[in-house]
């Protein structure tokens, strides 16, 4: 058996979506993995857990372990092998160059995936590896936030915990922003009306690239008093769709509906005049010339699939190339636009996290405050405060 041949298999569904399972070199499905992944069908978690789990199953096979024989100590060794800090030797290196150790987020995902996988197997098979099941089924005291979120939280005495999860590090307080002057220089460096529209829409909203490339024309309400009745100003609805032809999907999944040709719900983003102008420029030129009737907003403009939906990876590549043509430092990513927009809104609102949360569709004000709620080290206010303390001005 070649361990590297244990792989994630992508399954195309009739509705246009995809599912993920794990297969062995002979093409047979790993029943344990498939049973665990199946309830996540239709969500991004299934793909994430599949790729996390396949790495662990390869390691487990190399170590000669099975669900019946694996111990908590072995799972800690695996977490150490992929990048977690564990106070023990963990055997041979596993993720060696060119595969880098997992980052903080990937380690948290791996820990959650392993706990869920083994608890699922222990419960499904009844009496199998009770020692591991008991070791994973631990609890912790509820925090104040836990009690606030839970119905009848004041009576909670315990919360589930994960012994495999590494200690969370302090959240990075200085997310990577765009280089100074990047927005106008990128608009000058792009080659098409579509690309100019993408730069403008990323600049003037906190759209994620999956949400932007997953937009359909019906999601756009770019005039005042749209029939959805949810926002008086021009806006757009980002709706999570499982079956987009370009596989683009919104990260957040609030409910949405399409009734009589009008979309309601989803994530709502206000549209600026510049966004509307760039939209009409694109629609009356490139879109009108090449679109093939699929109803999605962003299309390919060249190649054998011209007119078909444009992918998120293609949009990321366009931004990287535009950044190089504009001679901008570093790598231009869609996420940098989101960070920059939130930071700019926070500065413009006088540091009000509620405004930044609403304009950026963030999950909580705590997230905004932790990541962006810090003074600009080069701002006049920051400099003036230091000079006052240093006695250089009154």
Buried (B, 14 or more C-beta within 10 A) or exposed (E): EEEEEBBBBEEEEEEEBBBBBBBBEEEEEBEBBBBBBEEBBBBBBBBBBBBBBBBBBBBBBEBEBEBEEBEBEBBBBBBBBBBBEBEEEBBEEBBEEEEEBBEBEBBBBBBBBBBBBBBBBBEEEEEBBEEBBEBBEEEEEBEEEBBEEEEEEEEBEEEEBBBBBBEEEEEEEEBEBBBEEBBEBBBEBBEBBBBBBBBBBBBBBBBBBBBBBBBBEBBBBBEEEBEBEBBEEBBBBBBBBBBBEBBBBBBEBBEBEBEEEBBBBBBBBBBBEBBBEBBEBBBEEBBEEBBEEBEBBBBBBEEEEEBBBBBBEEBBEBBEBBBEBBEBEEEBBBEBBBBBBBBBBBBEBEBBBEBBBBBBBBEEBBBBBBBBBBEEEEEEEEBEEEEEEEEEEE
